[in-house]
Amino acid sequence: MTLLSLIATILVFIALLASYRIFVGPSVYDRMISLNVVGVIVTIILITISVETGLGLYLDIALSFIMLNFVGTIAFIKYLEGGDFV
C-alpha cells in the first residue's frame, strides 16, 4: 500500500463520518455543510487517484465535480431563503 492509497483510505473514513452528519444533522444547514465536506473529500480522493495513476482525466472530473458542488450549494441556499434563481 502506497502513501497515496493510505491517504485515500483515511479520506474515505472521514467521508463516512461526515455522511453520518448528513443523516443526523439537527438542521438543514448542518446537513448542507456536511454534504459539501463529503464533496470536497471526494474531490481530494479523485485528485489523489489522478496523482497515483498519472491520468489527467481524473483532474477534469474532480474540477467538474467541485464546480457542481459549489453551484448546487448556492442554488440550494437560494431555494431555502426563497430567493429567485436569476
PDB file of N, CA, C and O in Angstrom, chain B, residues numbered from 101:
ATOM      1  N   MET B 101       0.850  -1.175   0.000  1.00  0.00           N
ATOM      2  CA  MET B 101       0.000   0.000   0.000  1.00  0.00           C
ATOM      3  C   MET B 101       0.895   1.238   0.000  1.00  0.00           C
ATOM      4  O   MET B 101       1.752   1.404   0.868  1.00  0.00           O
ATOM      5  N   THR B 102       0.682   2.085  -0.972  1.00  0.00           N
ATOM      6  CA  THR B 102       1.487   3.294  -1.051  1.00  0.00           C
ATOM      7  C   THR B 102       0.921   4.358  -0.123  1.00  0.00           C
ATOM      8  O   THR B 102      -0.152   4.196   0.459  1.00  0.00           O
ATOM      9  N   LEU B 103       1.655   5.431  -0.003  1.00  0.00           N
ATOM     10  CA  LEU B 103       1.224   6.525   0.862  1.00  0.00           C
ATOM     11  C   LEU B 103      -0.062   7.159   0.340  1.00  0.00           C
ATOM     12  O   LEU B 103      -0.941   7.518   1.123  1.00  0.00           O
ATOM     13  N   LEU B 104      -0.174   7.295  -0.967  1.00  0.00           N
ATOM     14  CA  LEU B 104      -1.382   7.888  -1.531  1.00  0.00           C
ATOM     15  C   LEU B 104      -2.602   7.003  -1.314  1.00  0.00           C
ATOM     16  O   LEU B 104      -3.705   7.511  -1.113  1.00  0.00           O
ATOM     17  N   SER B 105      -2.420   5.701  -1.351  1.00  0.00           N
ATOM     18  CA  SER B 105      -3.532   4.788  -1.058  1.00  0.00           C
ATOM     19  C   SER B 105      -3.957   4.897   0.400  1.00  0.00           C
ATOM     20  O   SER B 105      -5.146   4.831   0.714  1.00  0.00           O
ATOM     21  N   LEU B 106      -2.999   5.060   1.273  1.00  0.00           N
ATOM     22  CA  LEU B 106      -3.307   5.245   2.689  1.00  0.00           C
ATOM     23  C   LEU B 106      -4.077   6.543   2.907  1.00  0.00           C
ATOM     24  O   LEU B 106      -5.036   6.577   3.679  1.00  0.00           O
ATOM     25  N   ILE B 107      -3.660   7.603   2.232  1.00  0.00           N
ATOM     26  CA  ILE B 107      -4.357   8.887   2.344  1.00  0.00           C
ATOM     27  C   ILE B 107      -5.791   8.755   1.838  1.00  0.00           C
ATOM     28  O   ILE B 107      -6.721   9.262   2.466  1.00  0.00           O
ATOM     29  N   ALA B 108      -5.973   8.079   0.712  1.00  0.00           N
ATOM     30  CA  ALA B 108      -7.319   7.888   0.163  1.00  0.00           C
ATOM     31  C   ALA B 108      -8.187   7.077   1.119  1.00  0.00           C
ATOM     32  O   ALA B 108      -9.374   7.367   1.267  1.00  0.00           O
ATOM     33  N   THR B 109      -7.618   6.073   1.766  1.00  0.00           N
ATOM     34  CA  THR B 109      -8.369   5.262   2.721  1.00  0.00           C
ATOM     35  C   THR B 109      -8.800   6.090   3.926  1.00  0.00           C
ATOM     36  O   THR B 109      -9.934   5.972   4.390  1.00  0.00           O
ATOM     37  N   ILE B 110      -7.909   6.916   4.428  1.00  0.00           N
ATOM     38  CA  ILE B 110      -8.242   7.787   5.558  1.00  0.00           C
ATOM     39  C   ILE B 110      -9.332   8.779   5.168  1.00  0.00           C
ATOM     40  O   ILE B 110     -10.244   9.045   5.952  1.00  0.00           O
ATOM     41  N   LEU B 111      -9.239   9.326   3.959  1.00  0.00           N
ATOM     42  CA  LEU B 111     -10.249  10.275   3.500  1.00  0.00           C
ATOM     43  C   LEU B 111     -11.619   9.618   3.337  1.00  0.00           C
ATOM     44  O   LEU B 111     -12.642  10.247   3.605  1.00  0.00           O
ATOM     45  N   VAL B 112     -11.646   8.371   2.904  1.00  0.00           N
ATOM     46  CA  VAL B 112     -12.921   7.652   2.800  1.00  0.00           C
ATOM     47  C   VAL B 112     -13.523   7.469   4.189  1.00  0.00           C
ATOM     48  O   VAL B 112     -14.734   7.609   4.359  1.00  0.00           O
ATOM     49  N   PHE B 113     -12.701   7.159   5.174  1.00  0.00           N
ATOM     50  CA  PHE B 113     -13.191   7.017   6.546  1.00  0.00           C
ATOM     51  C   PHE B 113     -13.759   8.338   7.057  1.00  0.00           C
ATOM     52  O   PHE B 113     -14.808   8.352   7.701  1.00  0.00           O
ATOM     53  N   ILE B 114     -13.075   9.450   6.776  1.00  0.00           N
ATOM     54  CA  ILE B 114     -13.564  10.765   7.193  1.00  0.00           C
ATOM     55  C   ILE B 114     -14.870  11.101   6.472  1.00  0.00           C
ATOM     56  O   ILE B 114     -15.770  11.697   7.064  1.00  0.00           O
ATOM     57  N   ALA B 115     -14.977  10.723   5.203  1.00  0.00           N
ATOM     58  CA  ALA B 115     -16.217  10.962   4.456  1.00  0.00           C
ATOM     59  C   ALA B 115     -17.376  10.167   5.057  1.00  0.00           C
ATOM     60  O   ALA B 115     -18.509  10.647   5.084  1.00  0.00           O
ATOM     61  N   LEU B 116     -17.100   8.967   5.533  1.00  0.00           N
ATOM     62  CA  LEU B 116     -18.150   8.180   6.184  1.00  0.00           C
ATOM     63  C   LEU B 116     -18.613   8.846   7.475  1.00  0.00           C
ATOM     64  O   LEU B 116     -19.803   8.839   7.793  1.00  0.00           O
ATOM     65  N   LEU B 117     -17.666   9.421   8.217  1.00  0.00           N
ATOM     66  CA  LEU B 117     -18.044  10.143   9.431  1.00  0.00           C
ATOM     67  C   LEU B 117     -18.883  11.374   9.104  1.00  0.00           C
ATOM     68  O   LEU B 117     -19.854  11.673   9.800  1.00  0.00           O
ATOM     69  N   ALA B 118     -18.508  12.081   8.051  1.00  0.00           N
ATOM     70  CA  ALA B 118     -19.270  13.266   7.652  1.00  0.00           C
ATOM     71  C   ALA B 118     -20.634  12.881   7.095  1.00  0.00           C
ATOM     72  O   ALA B 118     -21.598  13.630   7.250  1.00  0.00           O
ATOM     73  N   SER B 119     -20.727  11.727   6.452  1.00  0.00           N
ATOM     74  CA  SER B 119     -22.023  11.306   5.916  1.00  0.00           C
ATOM     75  C   SER B 119     -23.002  10.957   7.040  1.00  0.00           C
ATOM     76  O   SER B 119     -24.215  11.050   6.852  1.00  0.00           O
ATOM     77  N   TYR B 120     -22.495  10.565   8.185  1.00  0.00           N
ATOM     78  CA  TYR B 120     -23.358  10.364   9.349  1.00  0.00           C
ATOM     79  C   TYR B 120     -24.052  11.670   9.715  1.00  0.00           C
ATOM     80  O   TYR B 120     -25.229  11.680  10.077  1.00  0.00           O
ATOM     81  N   ARG B 121     -23.311  12.771   9.616  1.00  0.00           N
ATOM     82  CA  ARG B 121     -23.870  14.085   9.941  1.00  0.00           C
ATOM     83  C   ARG B 121     -24.933  14.513   8.926  1.00  0.00           C
ATOM     84  O   ARG B 121     -25.840  15.279   9.254  1.00  0.00           O
ATOM     85  N   ILE B 122     -24.817  14.020   7.706  1.00  0.00           N
ATOM     86  CA  ILE B 122     -25.825  14.348   6.691  1.00  0.00           C
ATOM     87  C   ILE B 122     -27.186  13.794   7.105  1.00  0.00           C
ATOM     88  O   ILE B 122     -28.204  14.461   6.923  1.00  0.00           O
ATOM     89  N   PHE B 123     -27.214  12.597   7.651  1.00  0.00           N
ATOM     90  CA  PHE B 123     -28.476  11.960   8.006  1.00  0.00           C
ATOM     91  C   PHE B 123     -28.984  12.355   9.386  1.00  0.00           C
ATOM     92  O   PHE B 123     -30.185  12.271   9.641  1.00  0.00           O
ATOM     93  N   VAL B 124     -28.093  12.787  10.289  1.00  0.00           N
ATOM     94  CA  VAL B 124     -28.485  13.063  11.662  1.00  0.00           C
ATOM     95  C   VAL B 124     -28.480  14.556  11.986  1.00  0.00           C
ATOM     96  O   VAL B 124     -28.964  14.950  13.047  1.00  0.00           O
ATOM     97  N   GLY B 125     -27.953  15.382  11.110  1.00  0.00           N
ATOM     98  CA  GLY B 125     -27.792  16.803  11.386  1.00  0.00           C
ATOM     99  C   GLY B 125     -29.037  17.459  11.958  1.00  0.00           C
ATOM    100  O   GLY B 125     -30.149  17.158  11.526  1.00  0.00           O
ATOM    101  N   PRO B 126     -28.864  18.351  12.921  1.00  0.00           N
ATOM    102  CA  PRO B 126     -30.034  18.957  13.555  1.00  0.00           C
ATOM    103  C   PRO B 126     -30.777  19.941  12.648  1.00  0.00           C
ATOM    104  O   PRO B 126     -31.972  20.166  12.842  1.00  0.00           O
ATOM    105  N   SER B 127     -30.107  20.519  11.679  1.00  0.00           N
ATOM    106  CA  SER B 127     -30.788  21.463  10.790  1.00  0.00           C
ATOM    107  C   SER B 127     -30.392  21.185   9.346  1.00  0.00           C
ATOM    108  O   SER B 127     -29.463  20.428   9.066  1.00  0.00           O
ATOM    109  N   VAL B 128     -31.119  21.816   8.451  1.00  0.00           N
ATOM    110  CA  VAL B 128     -30.845  21.647   7.028  1.00  0.00           C
ATOM    111  C   VAL B 128     -29.482  22.231   6.682  1.00  0.00           C
ATOM    112  O   VAL B 128     -28.776  21.702   5.824  1.00  0.00           O
ATOM    113  N   TYR B 129     -29.118  23.308   7.340  1.00  0.00           N
ATOM    114  CA  TYR B 129     -27.832  23.945   7.057  1.00  0.00           C
ATOM    115  C   TYR B 129     -26.658  23.055   7.472  1.00  0.00           C
ATOM    116  O   TYR B 129     -25.646  22.994   6.774  1.00  0.00           O
ATOM    117  N   ASP B 130     -26.794  22.372   8.598  1.00  0.00           N
ATOM    118  CA  ASP B 130     -25.752  21.427   9.015  1.00  0.00           C
ATOM    119  C   ASP B 130     -25.612  20.289   8.014  1.00  0.00           C
ATOM    120  O   ASP B 130     -24.503  19.852   7.709  1.00  0.00           O
ATOM    121  N   ARG B 131     -26.720  19.823   7.517  1.00  0.00           N
ATOM    122  CA  ARG B 131     -26.677  18.755   6.516  1.00  0.00           C
ATOM    123  C   ARG B 131     -26.033  19.231   5.225  1.00  0.00           C
ATOM    124  O   ARG B 131     -25.298  18.482   4.581  1.00  0.00           O
ATOM    125  N   MET B 132     -26.306  20.480   4.844  1.00  0.00           N
ATOM    126  CA  MET B 132     -25.717  21.016   3.614  1.00  0.00           C
ATOM    127  C   MET B 132     -24.208  21.176   3.759  1.00  0.00           C
ATOM    128  O   MET B 132     -23.461  20.883   2.826  1.00  0.00           O
ATOM    129  N   ILE B 133     -23.761  21.635   4.912  1.00  0.00           N
ATOM    130  CA  ILE B 133     -22.322  21.770   5.148  1.00  0.00           C
ATOM    131  C   ILE B 133     -21.650  20.398   5.122  1.00  0.00           C
ATOM    132  O   ILE B 133     -20.565  20.249   4.560  1.00  0.00           O
ATOM    133  N   SER B 134     -22.284  19.409   5.722  1.00  0.00           N
ATOM    134  CA  SER B 134     -21.722  18.053   5.697  1.00  0.00           C
ATOM    135  C   SER B 134     -21.669  17.497   4.286  1.00  0.00           C
ATOM    136  O   SER B 134     -20.721  16.800   3.921  1.00  0.00           O
ATOM    137  N   LEU B 135     -22.679  17.802   3.497  1.00  0.00           N
ATOM    138  CA  LEU B 135     -22.675  17.363   2.104  1.00  0.00           C
ATOM    139  C   LEU B 135     -21.538  18.027   1.331  1.00  0.00           C
ATOM    140  O   LEU B 135     -20.919  17.394   0.475  1.00  0.00           O
ATOM    141  N   ASN B 136     -21.262  19.290   1.625  1.00  0.00           N
ATOM    142  CA  ASN B 136     -20.130  19.966   0.995  1.00  0.00           C
ATOM    143  C   ASN B 136     -18.806  19.349   1.417  1.00  0.00           C
ATOM    144  O   ASN B 136     -17.895  19.204   0.601  1.00  0.00           O
ATOM    145  N   VAL B 137     -18.699  18.987   2.685  1.00  0.00           N
ATOM    146  CA  VAL B 137     -17.470  18.352   3.168  1.00  0.00           C
ATOM    147  C   VAL B 137     -17.237  17.031   2.444  1.00  0.00           C
ATOM    148  O   VAL B 137     -16.115  16.734   2.034  1.00  0.00           O
ATOM    149  N   VAL B 138     -18.288  16.245   2.289  1.00  0.00           N
ATOM    150  CA  VAL B 138     -18.156  14.978   1.567  1.00  0.00           C
ATOM    151  C   VAL B 138     -17.773  15.234   0.117  1.00  0.00           C
ATOM    152  O   VAL B 138     -16.959  14.502  -0.446  1.00  0.00           O
ATOM    153  N   GLY B 139     -18.347  16.262  -0.493  1.00  0.00           N
ATOM    154  CA  GLY B 139     -17.997  16.601  -1.868  1.00  0.00           C
ATOM    155  C   GLY B 139     -16.544  16.997  -2.026  1.00  0.00           C
ATOM    156  O   GLY B 139     -15.893  16.610  -2.996  1.00  0.00           O
ATOM    157  N   VAL B 140     -16.030  17.766  -1.075  1.00  0.00           N
ATOM    158  CA  VAL B 140     -14.620  18.162  -1.124  1.00  0.00           C
ATOM    159  C   VAL B 140     -13.718  16.952  -0.909  1.00  0.00           C
ATOM    160  O   VAL B 140     -12.682  16.829  -1.562  1.00  0.00           O
ATOM    161  N   ILE B 141     -14.099  16.064  -0.006  1.00  0.00           N
ATOM    162  CA  ILE B 141     -13.293  14.869   0.239  1.00  0.00           C
ATOM    163  C   ILE B 141     -13.274  13.965  -0.991  1.00  0.00           C
ATOM    164  O   ILE B 141     -12.232  13.405  -1.331  1.00  0.00           O
ATOM    165  N   VAL B 142     -14.414  13.819  -1.655  1.00  0.00           N
ATOM    166  CA  VAL B 142     -14.450  13.020  -2.884  1.00  0.00           C
ATOM    167  C   VAL B 142     -13.555  13.652  -3.942  1.00  0.00           C
ATOM    168  O   VAL B 142     -12.869  12.945  -4.681  1.00  0.00           O
ATOM    169  N   THR B 143     -13.560  14.976  -4.016  1.00  0.00           N
ATOM    170  CA  THR B 143     -12.682  15.666  -4.966  1.00  0.00           C
ATOM    171  C   THR B 143     -11.218  15.415  -4.637  1.00  0.00           C
ATOM    172  O   THR B 143     -10.415  15.180  -5.540  1.00  0.00           O
ATOM    173  N   ILE B 144     -10.863  15.462  -3.370  1.00  0.00           N
ATOM    174  CA  ILE B 144      -9.477  15.199  -2.971  1.00  0.00           C
ATOM    175  C   ILE B 144      -9.094  13.756  -3.290  1.00  0.00           C
ATOM    176  O   ILE B 144      -7.966  13.492  -3.708  1.00  0.00           O
ATOM    177  N   ILE B 145     -10.024  12.823  -3.095  1.00  0.00           N
ATOM    178  CA  ILE B 145      -9.751  11.426  -3.441  1.00  0.00           C
ATOM    179  C   ILE B 145      -9.523  11.282  -4.940  1.00  0.00           C
ATOM    180  O   ILE B 145      -8.627  10.551  -5.363  1.00  0.00           O
ATOM    181  N   LEU B 146     -10.324  11.971  -5.746  1.00  0.00           N
ATOM    182  CA  LEU B 146     -10.123  11.924  -7.197  1.00  0.00           C
ATOM    183  C   LEU B 146      -8.768  12.499  -7.594  1.00  0.00           C
ATOM    184  O   LEU B 146      -8.105  11.971  -8.487  1.00  0.00           O
ATOM    185  N   ILE B 147      -8.359  13.568  -6.938  1.00  0.00           N
ATOM    186  CA  ILE B 147      -7.042  14.147  -7.223  1.00  0.00           C
ATOM    187  C   ILE B 147      -5.944  13.181  -6.799  1.00  0.00           C
ATOM    188  O   ILE B 147      -4.937  13.046  -7.493  1.00  0.00           O
ATOM    189  N   THR B 148      -6.128  12.508  -5.668  1.00  0.00           N
ATOM    190  CA  THR B 148      -5.153  11.519  -5.213  1.00  0.00           C
ATOM    191  C   THR B 148      -5.044  10.363  -6.205  1.00  0.00           C
ATOM    192  O   THR B 148      -3.943   9.897  -6.500  1.00  0.00           O
ATOM    193  N   ILE B 149      -6.169   9.908  -6.710  1.00  0.00           N
ATOM    194  CA  ILE B 149      -6.152   8.840  -7.720  1.00  0.00           C
ATOM    195  C   ILE B 149      -5.447   9.317  -8.976  1.00  0.00           C
ATOM    196  O   ILE B 149      -4.700   8.562  -9.599  1.00  0.00           O
ATOM    197  N   SER B 150      -5.682  10.569  -9.352  1.00  0.00           N
ATOM    198  CA  SER B 150      -5.033  11.120 -10.544  1.00  0.00           C
ATOM    199  C   SER B 150      -3.521  11.169 -10.384  1.00  0.00           C
ATOM    200  O   SER B 150      -2.782  10.857 -11.318  1.00  0.00           O
ATOM    201  N   VAL B 151      -3.064  11.559  -9.203  1.00  0.00           N
ATOM    202  CA  VAL B 151      -1.620  11.607  -8.955  1.00  0.00           C
ATOM    203  C   VAL B 151      -1.034  10.203  -8.956  1.00  0.00           C
ATOM    204  O   VAL B 151       0.053   9.982  -9.490  1.00  0.00           O
ATOM    205  N   GLU B 152      -1.751   9.251  -8.359  1.00  0.00           N
ATOM    206  CA  GLU B 152      -1.236   7.885  -8.256  1.00  0.00           C
ATOM    207  C   GLU B 152      -1.183   7.183  -9.611  1.00  0.00           C
ATOM    208  O   GLU B 152      -0.232   6.457  -9.901  1.00  0.00           O
ATOM    209  N   THR B 153      -2.206   7.399 -10.442  1.00  0.00           N
ATOM    210  CA  THR B 153      -2.241   6.716 -11.731  1.00  0.00           C
ATOM    211  C   THR B 153      -1.573   7.502 -12.844  1.00  0.00           C
ATOM    212  O   THR B 153      -1.184   6.930 -13.863  1.00  0.00           O
ATOM    213  N   GLY B 154      -1.438   8.800 -12.661  1.00  0.00           N
ATOM    214  CA  GLY B 154      -0.834   9.635 -13.695  1.00  0.00           C
ATOM    215  C   GLY B 154      -1.788  10.016 -14.808  1.00  0.00           C
ATOM    216  O   GLY B 154      -1.353  10.513 -15.847  1.00  0.00           O
ATOM    217  N   LEU B 155      -3.082   9.794 -14.613  1.00  0.00           N
ATOM    218  CA  LEU B 155      -4.082  10.136 -15.618  1.00  0.00           C
ATOM    219  C   LEU B 155      -4.696  11.501 -15.301  1.00  0.00           C
ATOM    220  O   LEU B 155      -5.198  11.728 -14.201  1.00  0.00           O
ATOM    221  N   GLY B 156      -4.647  12.392 -16.270  1.00  0.00           N
ATOM    222  CA  GLY B 156      -5.204  13.723 -16.079  1.00  0.00           C
ATOM    223  C   GLY B 156      -6.714  13.775 -16.163  1.00  0.00           C
ATOM    224  O   GLY B 156      -7.327  14.784 -15.814  1.00  0.00           O
ATOM    225  N   LEU B 157      -7.317  12.690 -16.627  1.00  0.00           N
ATOM    226  CA  LEU B 157      -8.770  12.649 -16.749  1.00  0.00           C
ATOM    227  C   LEU B 157      -9.442  12.822 -15.387  1.00  0.00           C
ATOM    228  O   LEU B 157     -10.489  13.461 -15.286  1.00  0.00           O
ATOM    229  N   TYR B 158      -8.844  12.257 -14.352  1.00  0.00           N
ATOM    230  CA  TYR B 158      -9.424  12.380 -13.020  1.00  0.00           C
ATOM    231  C   TYR B 158      -9.395  13.818 -12.523  1.00  0.00           C
ATOM    232  O   TYR B 158     -10.262  14.217 -11.744  1.00  0.00           O
ATOM    233  N   LEU B 159      -8.419  14.601 -12.957  1.00  0.00           N
ATOM    234  CA  LEU B 159      -8.385  16.012 -12.585  1.00  0.00           C
ATOM    235  C   LEU B 159      -9.551  16.764 -13.213  1.00  0.00           C
ATOM    236  O   LEU B 159     -10.158  17.622 -12.572  1.00  0.00           O
ATOM    237  N   ASP B 160      -9.866  16.445 -14.460  1.00  0.00           N
ATOM    238  CA  ASP B 160     -11.014  17.072 -15.116  1.00  0.00           C
ATOM    239  C   ASP B 160     -12.315  16.706 -14.408  1.00  0.00           C
ATOM    240  O   ASP B 160     -13.188  17.553 -14.215  1.00  0.00           O
ATOM    241  N   ILE B 161     -12.432  15.447 -14.027  1.00  0.00           N
ATOM    242  CA  ILE B 161     -13.632  15.002 -13.316  1.00  0.00           C
ATOM    243  C   ILE B 161     -13.718  15.691 -11.957  1.00  0.00           C
ATOM    244  O   ILE B 161     -14.801  16.104 -11.542  1.00  0.00           O
ATOM    245  N   ALA B 162     -12.585  15.819 -11.259  1.00  0.00           N
ATOM    246  CA  ALA B 162     -12.570  16.475  -9.953  1.00  0.00           C
ATOM    247  C   ALA B 162     -12.962  17.943 -10.080  1.00  0.00           C
ATOM    248  O   ALA B 162     -13.721  18.453  -9.255  1.00  0.00           O
ATOM    249  N   LEU B 163     -12.459  18.621 -11.093  1.00  0.00           N
ATOM    250  CA  LEU B 163     -12.795  20.027 -11.295  1.00  0.00           C
ATOM    251  C   LEU B 163     -14.281  20.189 -11.599  1.00  0.00           C
ATOM    252  O   LEU B 163     -14.931  21.089 -11.067  1.00  0.00           O
ATOM    253  N   SER B 164     -14.812  19.332 -12.440  1.00  0.00           N
ATOM    254  CA  SER B 164     -16.245  19.386 -12.756  1.00  0.00           C
ATOM    255  C   SER B 164     -17.088  19.100 -11.517  1.00  0.00           C
ATOM    256  O   SER B 164     -18.109  19.748 -11.287  1.00  0.00           O
ATOM    257  N   PHE B 165     -16.656  18.135 -10.733  1.00  0.00           N
ATOM    258  CA  PHE B 165     -17.409  17.764  -9.536  1.00  0.00           C
ATOM    259  C   PHE B 165     -17.425  18.893  -8.517  1.00  0.00           C
ATOM    260  O   PHE B 165     -18.464  19.163  -7.915  1.00  0.00           O
ATOM    261  N   ILE B 166     -16.301  19.553  -8.314  1.00  0.00           N
ATOM    262  CA  ILE B 166     -16.255  20.616  -7.310  1.00  0.00           C
ATOM    263  C   ILE B 166     -17.037  21.837  -7.777  1.00  0.00           C
ATOM    264  O   ILE B 166     -17.609  22.554  -6.956  1.00  0.00           O
ATOM    265  N   MET B 167     -17.069  22.082  -9.088  1.00  0.00           N
ATOM    266  CA  MET B 167     -17.892  23.190  -9.593  1.00  0.00           C
ATOM    267  C   MET B 167     -19.379  22.886  -9.407  1.00  0.00           C
ATOM    268  O   MET B 167     -20.147  23.768  -9.023  1.00  0.00           O
ATOM    269  N   LEU B 168     -19.787  21.650  -9.676  1.00  0.00           N
ATOM    270  CA  LEU B 168     -21.180  21.268  -9.446  1.00  0.00           C
ATOM    271  C   LEU B 168     -21.535  21.330  -7.962  1.00  0.00           C
ATOM    272  O   LEU B 168     -22.654  21.699  -7.605  1.00  0.00           O
ATOM    273  N   ASN B 169     -20.605  20.978  -7.117  1.00  0.00           N
ATOM    274  CA  ASN B 169     -20.814  21.050  -5.679  1.00  0.00           C
ATOM    275  C   ASN B 169     -21.076  22.494  -5.255  1.00  0.00           C
ATOM    276  O   ASN B 169     -21.993  22.761  -4.478  1.00  0.00           O
ATOM    277  N   PHE B 170     -20.274  23.417  -5.765  1.00  0.00           N
ATOM    278  CA  PHE B 170     -20.427  24.827  -5.419  1.00  0.00           C
ATOM    279  C   PHE B 170     -21.744  25.393  -5.943  1.00  0.00           C
ATOM    280  O   PHE B 170     -22.479  26.048  -5.203  1.00  0.00           O
ATOM    281  N   VAL B 171     -22.039  25.144  -7.206  1.00  0.00           N
ATOM    282  CA  VAL B 171     -23.266  25.674  -7.805  1.00  0.00           C
ATOM    283  C   VAL B 171     -24.496  25.071  -7.135  1.00  0.00           C
ATOM    284  O   VAL B 171     -25.485  25.770  -6.914  1.00  0.00           O
ATOM    285  N   GLY B 172     -24.446  23.800  -6.814  1.00  0.00           N
ATOM    286  CA  GLY B 172     -25.554  23.162  -6.119  1.00  0.00           C
ATOM    287  C   GLY B 172     -25.786  23.748  -4.738  1.00  0.00           C
ATOM    288  O   GLY B 172     -26.931  23.907  -4.313  1.00  0.00           O
ATOM    289  N   THR B 173     -24.719  24.068  -4.041  1.00  0.00           N
ATOM    290  CA  THR B 173     -24.843  24.675  -2.722  1.00  0.00           C
ATOM    291  C   THR B 173     -25.491  26.047  -2.813  1.00  0.00           C
ATOM    292  O   THR B 173     -26.400  26.364  -2.047  1.00  0.00           O
ATOM    293  N   ILE B 174     -25.021  26.857  -3.751  1.00  0.00           N
ATOM    294  CA  ILE B 174     -25.584  28.195  -3.910  1.00  0.00           C
ATOM    295  C   ILE B 174     -27.065  28.107  -4.285  1.00  0.00           C
ATOM    296  O   ILE B 174     -27.884  28.851  -3.745  1.00  0.00           O
ATOM    297  N   ALA B 175     -27.409  27.215  -5.194  1.00  0.00           N
ATOM    298  CA  ALA B 175     -28.807  27.065  -5.615  1.00  0.00           C
ATOM    299  C   ALA B 175     -29.685  26.589  -4.460  1.00  0.00           C
ATOM    300  O   ALA B 175     -30.813  27.056  -4.303  1.00  0.00           O
ATOM    301  N   PHE B 176     -29.173  25.667  -3.656  1.00  0.00           N
ATOM    302  CA  PHE B 176     -29.965  25.148  -2.540  1.00  0.00           C
ATOM    303  C   PHE B 176     -30.187  26.213  -1.476  1.00  0.00           C
ATOM    304  O   PHE B 176     -31.287  26.323  -0.933  1.00  0.00           O
ATOM    305  N   ILE B 177     -29.171  26.989  -1.174  1.00  0.00           N
ATOM    306  CA  ILE B 177     -29.310  28.057  -0.183  1.00  0.00           C
ATOM    307  C   ILE B 177     -30.283  29.121  -0.687  1.00  0.00           C
ATOM    308  O   ILE B 177     -31.103  29.625   0.081  1.00  0.00           O
ATOM    309  N   LYS B 178     -30.196  29.465  -1.977  1.00  0.00           N
ATOM    310  CA  LYS B 178     -31.151  30.423  -2.542  1.00  0.00           C
ATOM    311  C   LYS B 178     -32.577  29.872  -2.449  1.00  0.00           C
ATOM    312  O   LYS B 178     -33.518  30.620  -2.185  1.00  0.00           O
ATOM    313  N   TYR B 179     -32.732  28.574  -2.664  1.00  0.00           N
ATOM    314  CA  TYR B 179     -34.046  27.952  -2.563  1.00  0.00           C
ATOM    315  C   TYR B 179     -34.574  28.024  -1.131  1.00  0.00           C
ATOM    316  O   TYR B 179     -35.752  28.312  -0.919  1.00  0.00           O
ATOM    317  N   LEU B 180     -33.715  27.766  -0.152  1.00  0.00           N
ATOM    318  CA  LEU B 180     -34.148  27.803   1.242  1.00  0.00           C
ATOM    319  C   LEU B 180     -34.535  29.205   1.681  1.00  0.00           C
ATOM    320  O   LEU B 180     -35.447  29.379   2.489  1.00  0.00           O
ATOM    321  N   GLU B 181     -33.842  30.206   1.150  1.00  0.00           N
ATOM    322  CA  GLU B 181     -34.153  31.583   1.525  1.00  0.00           C
ATOM    323  C   GLU B 181     -35.341  32.138   0.752  1.00  0.00           C
ATOM    324  O   GLU B 181     -35.820  33.230   1.058  1.00  0.00           O
ATOM    325  N   GLY B 182     -35.820  31.406  -0.238  1.00  0.00           N
ATOM    326  CA  GLY B 182     -36.976  31.840  -1.001  1.00  0.00           C
ATOM    327  C   GLY B 182     -36.659  32.861  -2.072  1.00  0.00           C
ATOM    328  O   GLY B 182     -37.553  33.568  -2.539  1.00  0.00           O
ATOM    329  N   GLY B 183     -35.400  32.950  -2.469  1.00  0.00           N
ATOM    330  CA  GLY B 183     -34.999  33.922  -3.483  1.00  0.00           C
ATOM    331  C   GLY B 183     -35.169  33.388  -4.888  1.00  0.00           C
ATOM    332  O   GLY B 183     -35.445  32.207  -5.101  1.00  0.00           O
ATOM    333  N   ASP B 184     -34.997  34.292  -5.846  1.00  0.00           N
ATOM    334  CA  ASP B 184     -35.051  33.903  -7.251  1.00  0.00           C
ATOM    335  C   ASP B 184     -33.735  33.262  -7.652  1.00  0.00           C
ATOM    336  O   ASP B 184     -32.697  33.518  -7.042  1.00  0.00           O
ATOM    337  N   PHE B 185     -33.783  32.424  -8.683  1.00  0.00           N
ATOM    338  CA  PHE B 185     -32.583  31.740  -9.152  1.00  0.00           C
ATOM    339  C   PHE B 185     -31.836  32.528 -10.215  1.00  0.00           C
ATOM    340  O   PHE B 185     -30.879  32.020 -10.798  1.00  0.00           O
ATOM    341  N   VAL B 186     -32.252  33.750 -10.475  1.00  0.00           N
ATOM    342  CA  VAL B 186     -31.629  34.545 -11.537  1.00  0.00           C
ATOM    343  C   VAL B 186     -30.370  35.141 -11.080  1.00  0.00           C
ATOM    344  O   VAL B 186     -29.707  35.844 -11.842  1.00  0.00           O
TER     345      VAL B 186
END
